[in-house]
Every structure is written in C-alpha cells, then in structure tokens.
Amino acid sequence: MAAAVRMRTWSCPVRGVLYPWTVLFVLFCSTIDAVVAAPEPGLWKINVVNTSRTILLKKSMYKDTDIEFRVMYFGCPEMVTFTIHWYLKYYPCHNEFSNIEEMYDRTQMSRGESLDPKPLGQGEYIEHIHGPLSCKNGMHSLSMLKKTKADPRLVSPHVEGEVPDENETRWITEEYDDNSSKNSNVNRDNVIATTWKDGPYLLVVKIVSSKQDSNWNLTVEVVMKGNHGYISITEYPLMIFYMVMCIVYILYAMLWFIWAACYWKDLLRIQFWIAGVIFLGMVEKAVFCAEYENTNAVGSASQSLLIFAELVSALKRTLARLLVIIVSLGYGIVKPRLGTVMHRVVGLGILYFAFASIEGILRITGDNGPALITAIVLAVFDSVCIWFISFHLAQTIKTLKLRRNPVKLSLYRHFTNTLIFAVIASIIFMGWTARKFRLVDCQSDWIELWVEDAFWRFLFSVILFVIMFLWRPSANNQRYAFTPLIDDSDDEEIEEFIASSNIADGIKLRASKSETNGTVKPPETNPDEDLKWVEDNIPSSLTDVALPVLLDSDEEIMTTKYEMSKLE
C-alpha cells in the first residue's frame, strides 16, 4: 500500500522537461556528432605547370617544426630558370585561418604583389625568395634549397610605391650555407624554414619561370614534420583521446562479457543490443585511432580508411539511437515484442544509416554543399528520433505506475534522470562552445577545438555506461523481464472488466422488468431437458473423450474403463 502511495505521489518530469530540451539539443548537436573532417596532412605532392595557380598550404603546427620544400621530378624541354618565392604566416586567430583559399581569390586586386591573403590582418610572417634555379632535360636534379636566415616580423600594411631598401632585400634573400652553422637542422637540405610558435600557419608558394610560354612541369614535395610526427597540434590531443576511449570500450566489453558469462541463462533480449553497441563503439574508436596514427606516421590520410571509419561510425550511431528507442519503448521489460512499431524503428534506422553514411563520405571527399544538405536531413531525423523516445518513455513510465511495479519503475526513473542530465550537460557545453568559438571575433583558444568533437563521444560513453549498469546481467534478471501473468493484468483492464460486468447485470435486470412496459416475456426453459442435453453431448470425464468412438462390444468398453481406472 505504501509503495502504491509513493508511486502515486511521484510524477515523471519527462513531459514537462525532456520534450522541448531534447529537440533543441538534437537540432544543435546532431550535425557535429561525427568527425568534423579528415586529419590535416603533413605531406603534399603537387604537380606544377606553367599555368598553375599559387600553392596554398595550411596547417596547425608545434613550435620548431621543420618545413621542407623539394623538387622531386621536373620536365623542361628547353633551358628555363625558376624563382621560388614563398611566404609563411602565423595566425593568432584560428577563424581567419579557416577560409584562406576563398579569401586569397577575392583579394587578388587589393594585395598587389604581396602573397599575403589578408595584408591588413594581424600575425607574424617570414618571406623568402630562392633562385634562380636552372632546369633542362639533361640534368639529374635541381639545386637544393637552403634555410632562410630571416626572423619573423609583425604584419604591417603595404605602402604602394615603396621601394625596398638594402636591409629588406637582404632579409628576403639571405640564406644559411653549409659552413655557417653546426646545427643539424640548419644544414639539412631543402629545409626552408622552422616554425617559431605553436599555432596555425599558412605557406604560400609562387613559382615563376623565365619563359612563361614554355611547357615545363615540376613535381614538388612539401613536408611539415615536428617532434610529434606529421599530425597537427589541434589533432594530437584528439588522437590521444581516441586511444583512451578505445581502452575504455575494451574495458566495457570485458566487463559486459564477464557479467553475461556469469548469468548467461537469464540474459534478456535488450542485453544483446547493449553488447552490439559496445562492440561497434570499440571498433569505431579503434578505426579512428588507427586513422590518426596512420596520418601521423605517413603524413597523409588514406581515403579508403577514412570512408571505412565513417561507415563504422554511422552504423554505431544508428544502433545507439535504436538502442535508446527500444529501451524507451519498454522492449523485453514492459512489452514482449514491439509488433508493427518494430517496422517503424527499423525503417528509421535504415534511413538514418543511409543519410549518415552519405554525409560522412561527402564530407571526406570535400563536397561541402551536398554534405550540408544531408547534415540538415540528419538533424531532422534526430529530432524525430528524440521526440519518439520522449513520447514513448513517458508512456512506458505511465504504464509501470498503473501496474504498481516499483522495481521496473525505479529502473526507468534512473534512465530518465540520466537523459535529463545528458540534455542539461549538452546545453551547458553548447553555451560554452558558442561563447568560446562562435561569438568571438578572434578564436585565440584554438588549442581547445578538439574538445568540441570529443565531448559528444564522451557523453555517449557515459550514457552507455549508465545503461550497462541499469540493465546489467545479474541473478535477479527476471525481475526486469516481461512476465505475462503479471504485466498483462493491468488495473485498467480489471476495472474495465468489472465495469462491463456491472453494465451487463444492469441490462439483465432491466430486461427482467420489461414486462410491465408491454414487452413479451421470453418462454421459460425446462431444466430437465437442459440436463438431458448436457448428459448426451458433454463427456463426464477425460476418459470419455480419450476412448475410441467405435468399440466392438460392451465387454471391451468395461475392460478399457477398468484399465484407465488403474492408471488413475
């Protein structure tokens, strides 16, 4: 009785709190649930011809990262001399660094001869000119490039008509020679510069030939490698994060396997879904970790590995959403099967996986327009998914309250509180990222950009751990399983049955008194005739049913009855 009173006084906050905030939560975070883009490369091989545009390479690098520029192959049908003019700029604001290619094309007229895409922007730079370098078909290799002696300068607006003085010319052209320093980094061939700060850098390279109409071609290689390898400074913490999360999911899998092995006879259907999500999460983290490790070791990401990682991530995200949906529907706990609702759930999962896979592949291949459209479609799917979860979770909790089942109600109460905590944490984090990265003119805290992607994966791992703890295999597993004798006997059904019986009794009473209103009284039945019909048509015992229909004699009938009486 006390438990029933407690269940009446407790009200689930799902409808009032979870509905609006979950939809808002999904609309904002669903499009950034996946990896933002491929890891920044540290090695480029570029084919340059006489009509090629200026080379623009951007990368976030650690301090003391060496930048190498070498000509791997060349084809010069006639004698040609080249001048290699490069410009290395450090950007304190990461948002100015993101759309450099588009800005360089728009400022072609305003910047003049300068290689800086944004001459009025803040930052520091180094500029150098190598040359002239001679090229013809009979040569085996071109001259090695030397490191510049120039120190970084603050960006200052260019004054039109200003003639560079002798110090300016020396600053642009002065290089280290083989005997100028004993430092191995300085004496390395083709190292043209070294970074002087941690942060985003832009390298602009312009190759000018003495004969513009000559059909020459060069294959150049640019290497940006520091003490940590080829990986950028903004993605190195993300690589460590994926390594840690891979270990976490391995521990999840080991813990779940031990639980399942101890109580394998009492496993519920929902626990197999949880095992599948843990396995896919472990594979996803391992693939992403391998992707970043490969980029760090080789210098460029493998497109096939990136596509495979996106497909695994899309499958894991789909199964994770289906897991939360079937949990909210009460699958295996309140309902033995989902019936026609299961077809809707599977259809939603198939559509989500298809659009998530397409969006990931388009993002990897660089088609930003279609990728944005599919991301919006995914946001709509996530909104429908979360609305579906919220509505059916409220219905499941209401059903458990009506059935007076405190054990299952407590289970879903903890699950609801976990979802509310996730929504509140997501809203707080989105406010922090908006204040830190979106609503600022200068993104100076670029070192923390990796948190924006890592948070959502960490948050889901916390929710998954709570689901594992709540639905863990145990000796009392059957307390949470669907039991038809208990779960089917709703109080509402009992009350409906009692009410319908009372109504039927009232109808009979009114029918018995309807003779006063002029209706004809039904003819009375003879009780003796009814008893005679029962004796003739209904067998008196199981023996009469089991006997054969046709027997040869009364003696065989008596013998069979005697044998049956001995068996009884």
Buried (B, 14 or more C-beta within 10 A) or exposed (E): EEEEEEBEEEEBEBBEBBBEBBBBBBBBBBBBBBBEEBBBBBBBEBEBEBEEEBBBBBBBBBEEBBBBBBBEEBEBEEBBBBBBBBBBBBBBBBBBBBEBEEBBEEBEEEBEEBBBBBBEBEBBBBBBBBBBBBBBEEEEEBBBBBBBBBEBEEBEEBEEEEEEEEEEEEBBBEBBEEEEEEEEEBBEEBBBBBBBBBBBBBBBBBBBBBEEEBEBBBBBBBBBBBEBBBBBBBBBBBBBBBBEBBEBBBEBBEBBEEBBEEBEEBBBBBBEBBBBBBBBBBBBBBBBBBBBBBBBEBBBBBEEBBBBBBBBBBBBBBBBBBBBBBBBBBBBBBBBEBEEBEEEBEEBBEBBBBBBBBBBBBBBBEEEEBBBBBBBBBBEBBBBBBBBBBBBBBBBBEBBBEBBBBEBBEBBBEBBEBBBBBBEBBBEBBEBBEEBBEEEEEBEEBBBBBBBBBBBBBBBBEBBBBBBEBBBBEEEBEEBBBEEEEBEEEEEEEEEEEEEEEEEEEEEEEEEEEEEEEEEEEEEEEEEEEEEEEEEEEEEEEBEEEBEEEEEEEEEEEEBBEEBEEEE
